[in-house]
Amino acid sequence: MEYTKLGNTGLDVSRICLGCMGFGDPGRWTHPWVLNEENSRPIIKKALDLGINFFDTANIYSTGASEEVVGRALKEYANRDEIVLATKVFIRMHEGPNGAGLSRKAIMSEIDKSLKRLGTDYVDLYQIHRWDYNTPIEETMEALHDLVKAGKVRYIGASAMYAWQFLKALNVAERNNWTRFVSMQDHLNLLYREEEREMLPLCRAEGIGVIPYSPLASGRLTRDPETVTHRSETDQVQRSKYDKTADQDRVIVERVAQLADKYSVPRVQIAIAWLLQKAPVTAPIIGATKLSHLDDAVAALDVTLTAEDVAFLEEPYVPHAIVGFN
């Protein structure tokens, strides 16, 4: 395993992050492909055995069950001091006017609930899951700063927003001498590269670590377009992101396959290797529901793409509509 700093911090994270949306309770989540605790634990253990120390979940995943499963597994299998544990806040967790969002009340309530589910006194990276249009960013940033000062959170990060919003948040923190975001979890892969226009240059300039979600485009970069899987049949979020551009994206998927043949590796390794060479990407967030998914992802660290390979993969891309911000 390779390790690197998360942005401009001194925090060492594995170059592969395990995304934990697929762990929890399918009965408490809209995705029927989610693994229950019994089937999740071997994957978490395998990730640790491979040297992965970076785990990303959210309070909304299986409405809390993901945090519970991950927390119990890490407590049994890992040294907490070496684990970088990330979770998120924003999406509705209960009915009522204060059941969602990034108000001071919501943040203070949800962090305590997340800590209880995770079975830990602190999280290493606490991320705002989306931009809250109904709460002043000043209120959100001060609340997050107070969590850091209280010792409940070590670092703060953001996810899925426009570059102007992210810059506004960074400026508010700097102007008030509050804790600054250190990471951006954004939607980035070979089929969706809109983040390269403004967000990635901003993150490079500001020393922000980028931890992309959906690095394999929900698996579409890893198989022929005609191949059907349980997830492809049941994941409506995936379909909303990629179905409209499937015809345009087909040539990119084919080029991934061609390079995989050239290097005699699975397609997943080509897709991840492309992300790993792109500054300022720190660690792609890999969702794994099989042990082999982890082996393939970690093996991508040994794949080096040439400049010609990168150009070959990128050349067919056409602009896409913005998705993932709501």
Disulfide bonds with the S-S distance in Angstrom:
none
